Amino acid sequence: MNPLLAEILRSHEVQDSTGARQPLRAHMNAAEGELIDRVFTAVKPDTSLEIGFAYGISTLFACDALECNQKPCRHIVIDPLETSRFGGIGLSNIERAGYRRFVDFIEAPSELALPRLLSENIRIQVGIIDGFHTFDHALVDFFYVSKMLDVGGVVILDDVNMPSIARLLGHIMTYPAYRIFDATPIGRAPNFLVALRRRLNGSGYSGRHSRDNPSCVAVQKVSADDRGWDWHQDF
C-alpha cells in the first residue's frame, strides 16, 4: 500500500494546503478499498472512471492497483466540489502519493461531464460511482457509465446500504446485461457473496434498504445492453 494512503487510514487525518491537519470525514474504508483493488487487479483497465473524489482516498486505492498492474491507464475523476468544499486536498494527496500521471481530473458536475465524455467516444473498463446520492442523480451517473462501459467491465457502487443506492442496485439487477461481480463482506458470514449473488441475481430482490446490504457492490457487464425501446421490468 502507498505509504501516504496507509498513513491517512492509520491517523484518520488529512493535510490541507498549509500543512494543517483535519479529520478524514469523507472516504472509502479499508474493506471498500480492498474491493477496488480486487476489481482493478482482475480487470486491468486501460481507462477507468470515478465519480466523487473528496479527499481522494478511493482514487488512491485505485491508483495503488493501477501501479501494481504495471500498464498505462487513464483514470478519469469527476467532482465539482474539490476546490469549494474539499480545499484541493484530494488533488494534493494524489500529487504527494506520486500518482498524478494516472489521474485526469474534471471539476464539473457529473451530469454535465459524463455526456461530454460519451460524445468523445470514451470507452472504460471500470467505473466507480460515489457522487451525489439521490436515486435520480445516481441513476443518471450509472446510465452514462453503462453507455461507456465495455462488455466484461465492472461498475463499483458505493454506499449500497443507503436506501437510494440500494434501490438503484435493485434496478440494475433487472438489466439482463448485469450480474454481481464482488462486494464488501457483510459481518462475518463466510458465504455472504454466494447468498448476495443469489438474492440480487434472482427475481426476489426489491432493492430496499437493509442492514444486511454490503456497503459497496461491484456489478459486471456480461453482455451488450440490447434491451428494446419499450423494455420495462418492475423493481
C-alpha positions in Angstrom: 0.0 0.0 0.0 1.2 3.5 -0.8 2.8 5.0 2.4 0.6 8.1 2.2 -2.6 6.1 1.9 -1.5 3.9 4.8 -0.8 6.9 7.0 -4.1 8.6 6.2 -6.0 5.4 7.1 -4.0 5.0 10.3 -4.4 8.6 11.5 -7.8 9.3 10.0 -6.4 12.7 9.2 -5.5 14.7 6.0 -3.4 17.8 5.5 -4.6 21.0 3.8 -2.5 23.3 1.7 -0.9 24.9 4.8 0.1 21.6 6.3 -2.6 21.8 8.9 -4.3 18.5 9.8 -8.0 17.9 9.7 -10.2 14.9 10.3 -10.8 12.5 7.5 -14.6 12.8 7.0 -15.5 11.6 3.5 -13.8 8.4 2.3 -14.0 4.7 1.5 -12.8 2.4 4.2 -10.2 -0.4 4.0 -12.7 -3.1 3.1 -14.1 -0.9 0.3 -10.5 -0.2 -0.8 -9.8 -3.9 -0.9 -12.8 -4.3 -3.2 -11.5 -1.6 -5.5 -8.1 -3.4 -5.6 -9.7 -6.7 -6.5 -11.7 -5.2 -9.3 -8.8 -3.2 -10.8 -6.5 -6.2 -10.4 -9.0 -8.5 -12.2 -10.0 -6.2 -15.0 -6.7 -4.3 -15.5 -8.4 -1.3 -17.2 -6.9 0.8 -19.9 -9.3 3.6 -18.9 -11.3 3.9 -15.7 -13.7 6.5 -14.4 -14.6 7.7 -10.9 -17.5 10.0 -9.8 -16.9 11.6 -6.5 -13.4 12.5 -5.2 -13.4 14.4 -1.9 -10.0 13.7 -0.2 -9.0 11.3 -2.9 -9.0 8.1 -0.8 -10.8 5.8 -3.2 -8.6 7.3 -6.0 -5.5 6.4 -4.0 -6.8 2.8 -3.7 -7.5 2.7 -7.5 -4.1 4.1 -8.3 -2.4 1.7 -5.9 -3.9 -1.2 -8.0 -3.0 0.6 -11.3 0.6 0.9 -10.2 0.7 -2.9 -9.5 -0.9 -3.6 -12.9 2.2 -2.1 -14.5 0.5 -0.8 -17.6 -0.6 2.7 -18.7 -4.0 3.7 -17.6 -6.1 6.9 -17.7 -8.2 7.3 -14.6 -10.8 10.0 -15.1 -12.1 11.6 -11.9 -15.2 13.8 -11.7 -16.1 16.1 -8.7 -17.5 19.6 -8.8 -16.7 20.3 -5.2 -12.9 19.6 -5.0 -11.9 23.2 -4.6 -15.0 24.8 -3.0 -15.7 22.1 -0.4 -12.5 20.0 0.0 -9.9 22.6 -0.5 -8.0 20.7 -3.2 -6.8 18.2 -0.6 -7.7 15.2 -2.8 -5.5 16.5 -5.7 -2.7 17.3 -3.2 -2.9 13.7 -1.9 -2.6 12.3 -5.4 0.4 14.5 -6.1 2.1 13.5 -2.8 1.5 9.9 -3.4 3.2 10.1 -6.8 0.0 9.1 -8.8 -0.7 12.3 -10.7 0.3 10.6 -14.0 -2.8 8.3 -13.8 -5.4 10.9 -13.0 -7.3 13.1 -15.4 -9.4 15.4 -13.1 -12.6 17.1 -14.2 -14.0 19.7 -11.8 -17.6 19.7 -13.1 -21.0 18.2 -12.2 -21.2 14.6 -13.4 -24.4 15.3 -15.2 -22.5 17.7 -17.5 -19.2 15.9 -17.7 -20.4 12.4 -18.4 -22.4 13.2 -21.6 -19.4 15.1 -22.9 -17.1 12.1 -22.3 -19.7 9.9 -24.1 -19.8 12.3 -27.0 -16.0 11.9 -27.2 -16.4 8.2 -27.6 -14.6 7.4 -24.4 -14.6 3.7 -23.5 -14.0 2.5 -20.0 -13.5 -0.9 -18.3 -14.0 0.1 -14.7 -16.3 2.7 -13.1 -16.7 3.9 -9.5 -20.0 5.7 -8.7 -19.8 7.6 -5.4 -21.2 11.0 -6.2 -24.5 12.7 -5.4 -26.6 10.0 -3.6 -30.2 10.8 -4.6 -31.7 8.0 -6.6 -32.3 10.1 -9.7 -28.8 11.5 -9.7 -27.1 8.2 -9.1 -29.2 6.6 -11.8 -28.1 9.3 -14.3 -24.5 8.6 -13.3 -25.0 4.9 -13.9 -26.8 5.5 -17.2 -23.8 7.2 -18.7 -21.2 5.0 -17.1 -23.0 1.9 -18.6 -23.1 3.5 -22.0 -19.3 3.9 -21.9 -18.5 0.5 -20.2 -17.1 -2.3 -22.3 -18.6 -5.8 -22.0 -16.6 -7.5 -19.3 -16.2 -4.2 -17.5 -17.2 -3.6 -13.8 -19.0 -0.8 -12.0 -18.5 -0.3 -8.3 -21.4 1.3 -6.4 -20.6 2.8 -3.0 -23.0 3.2 -0.1 -25.4 0.4 -1.2 -26.6 0.4 2.5 -28.2 3.7 1.8 -31.9 3.5 0.6 -31.3 5.4 -2.7 -28.3 3.3 -3.8 -29.9 0.0 -2.7 -32.8 0.9 -4.8 -30.5 1.7 -7.7 -28.8 -1.7 -7.4 -32.2 -3.3 -7.4 -33.0 -1.6 -10.7 -29.6 -2.5 -12.2 -30.2 -6.2 -11.3 -33.2 -6.2 -13.6 -30.9 -5.5 -16.6 -30.2 -8.7 -18.5 -26.7 -7.4 -19.1 -25.5 -7.2 -15.5 -24.5 -9.7 -12.8 -22.9 -9.3 -9.4 -19.1 -9.4 -9.6 -18.0 -8.8 -6.0 -18.9 -7.0 -2.8 -17.6 -5.9 0.6 -18.2 -8.5 3.3 -21.4 -8.5 5.4 -20.4 -9.1 9.0 -18.6 -12.4 9.4 -20.9 -14.5 7.2 -18.4 -16.8 5.3 -20.7 -17.4 2.3 -22.1 -13.9 2.1 -21.1 -13.4 -1.6 -22.9 -16.6 -2.7 -26.0 -15.6 -0.8 -25.8 -12.0 -2.2 -25.5 -13.2 -5.8 -28.5 -15.5 -5.3 -30.5 -12.7 -3.7 -29.6 -10.0 -6.2 -29.4 -12.0 -9.4 -32.8 -13.7 -8.6 -36.2 -12.1 -9.2 -36.9 -11.6 -5.5 -34.6 -8.6 -4.7 -36.5 -5.4 -4.3 -33.6 -3.0 -3.7 -34.9 -1.9 -0.4 -32.5 -0.6 2.3 -31.3 -3.3 4.6 -28.7 -3.6 7.3 -27.8 -6.8 5.6 -26.7 -5.0 2.5 -23.0 -4.6 1.9 -21.6 -1.1 1.8 -20.1 -1.5 -1.6 -21.1 -3.8 -4.5 -19.4 -4.3 -7.9 -21.5 -5.4 -10.9 -20.2 -6.7 -14.2 -21.5 -6.1 -17.7 -21.6 -9.6 -19.1 -23.2 -8.8 -22.4 -24.2 -5.9 -24.6 -27.2 -3.9 -23.3 -29.7 -4.8 -26.1 -33.0 -4.1 -24.4 -35.7 -3.0 -26.7 -37.0 0.6 -26.8 -40.1 -0.4 -24.8 -38.4 -2.7 -22.2 -39.6 -2.5 -18.7 -39.4 -4.6 -15.5 -40.6 -3.6 -12.1 -38.0 -3.3 -9.4 
